[in-house]
Amino acid sequence: MDSSSATTNTEPEYFTKAEIAKRFRRSPKTIAAWTKSIGLPHVKLGRSILFPRKSVENFIADRTVGTHGIVGG
C-alpha cells in the first residue's frame, strides 16, 4: 500500500473483545453477552471474535439517546 492510501487514523480497524470491554468499561463476559442479546456487531473468524470499529461506532451512535450527534468526535 502506498502512503497516499494509508489512513491517518491511529485506531485499529478491528478491536478484540478485551479492547471493546476496556473501551466500554465492562467485562469481556458482558461484551460476549451483548453480541447475542443486543446484537453488538462482530466478526467471527474461527475462535476469534473481532469487532469492526466503524460498525461498533455506528451501532452506538444509533442507540445514543438525547443528542443530535457527537460533538467534537
C-alpha positions as a Markdown table, in Angstrom:
| # | Residue | x | y | z |
|---|---|---|---|---|
| 1 | Met | 0.0 | 0.0 | 0.0 |
| 2 | Asp | 1.4 | 3.4 | -0.9 |
| 3 | Ser | 1.4 | 6.3 | 1.6 |
| 4 | Ser | -1.3 | 8.2 | -0.3 |
| 5 | Ser | -3.9 | 5.5 | 0.5 |
| 6 | Ala | -2.8 | 5.0 | 4.1 |
| 7 | Thr | -5.3 | 6.2 | 6.8 |
| 8 | Thr | -4.2 | 8.8 | 9.3 |
| 9 | Asn | -6.5 | 7.4 | 12.0 |
| 10 | Thr | -4.4 | 5.7 | 14.7 |
| 11 | Glu | -7.2 | 3.4 | 15.9 |
| 12 | Pro | -7.3 | -0.1 | 14.5 |
| 13 | Glu | -10.0 | -1.2 | 12.1 |
| 14 | Tyr | -10.9 | -4.1 | 14.4 |
| 15 | Phe | -11.0 | -4.5 | 18.2 |
| 16 | Thr | -10.7 | -7.6 | 20.3 |
| 17 | Lys | -13.2 | -8.5 | 22.9 |
| 18 | Ala | -10.8 | -7.3 | 25.6 |
| 19 | Glu | -10.3 | -3.9 | 23.8 |
| 20 | Ile | -14.0 | -3.4 | 23.5 |
| 21 | Ala | -14.5 | -4.3 | 27.1 |
| 22 | Lys | -11.9 | -1.8 | 28.2 |
| 23 | Arg | -13.4 | 0.9 | 26.0 |
| 24 | Phe | -16.9 | 0.4 | 27.4 |
| 25 | Arg | -15.6 | -0.3 | 31.0 |
| 26 | Arg | -17.4 | -3.7 | 31.0 |
| 27 | Ser | -16.1 | -7.2 | 31.4 |
| 28 | Pro | -15.3 | -9.4 | 28.4 |
| 29 | Lys | -18.2 | -11.6 | 29.6 |
| 30 | Thr | -20.6 | -8.7 | 29.3 |
| 31 | Ile | -19.3 | -7.9 | 25.8 |
| 32 | Ala | -19.9 | -11.6 | 24.8 |
| 33 | Ala | -23.4 | -11.4 | 26.1 |
| 34 | Trp | -24.1 | -8.1 | 24.2 |
| 35 | Thr | -23.1 | -9.8 | 20.9 |
| 36 | Lys | -26.0 | -12.2 | 21.5 |
| 37 | Ser | -28.6 | -10.1 | 23.4 |
| 38 | Ile | -28.4 | -6.7 | 21.7 |
| 39 | Gly | -26.6 | -7.6 | 18.5 |
| 40 | Leu | -23.3 | -5.9 | 19.1 |
| 41 | Pro | -21.6 | -6.1 | 15.6 |
| 42 | His | -18.8 | -8.6 | 15.4 |
| 43 | Val | -16.9 | -10.9 | 13.0 |
| 44 | Lys | -16.1 | -14.5 | 14.0 |
| 45 | Leu | -13.0 | -16.0 | 12.4 |
| 46 | Gly | -12.5 | -19.4 | 13.8 |
| 47 | Arg | -12.4 | -19.0 | 17.6 |
| 48 | Ser | -11.6 | -15.3 | 17.3 |
| 49 | Ile | -14.2 | -12.6 | 17.7 |
| 50 | Leu | -13.3 | -9.2 | 16.3 |
| 51 | Phe | -15.4 | -6.0 | 16.4 |
| 52 | Pro | -15.2 | -3.7 | 13.4 |
| 53 | Arg | -14.5 | -0.2 | 14.6 |
| 54 | Lys | -16.9 | 1.6 | 12.2 |
| 55 | Ser | -19.7 | -0.9 | 12.8 |
| 56 | Val | -19.4 | -0.5 | 16.6 |
| 57 | Glu | -19.3 | 3.3 | 16.3 |
| 58 | Asn | -22.5 | 3.3 | 14.1 |
| 59 | Phe | -24.2 | 0.8 | 16.5 |
| 60 | Ile | -23.5 | 3.1 | 19.5 |
| 61 | Ala | -24.5 | 6.2 | 17.5 |
| 62 | Asp | -27.8 | 4.7 | 16.5 |
| 63 | Arg | -28.6 | 4.0 | 20.2 |
| 64 | Thr | -27.4 | 7.3 | 21.6 |
| 65 | Val | -30.3 | 9.0 | 23.4 |
| 66 | Gly | -30.8 | 12.7 | 24.0 |
| 67 | Thr | -28.3 | 14.1 | 21.5 |
| 68 | His | -28.3 | 15.1 | 17.8 |
| 69 | Gly | -24.9 | 13.6 | 17.3 |
| 70 | Ile | -21.5 | 13.5 | 18.9 |
| 71 | Val | -19.9 | 16.9 | 19.2 |
| 72 | Gly | -16.1 | 17.1 | 18.8 |
| 73 | Gly | -15.9 | 13.3 | 18.0 |
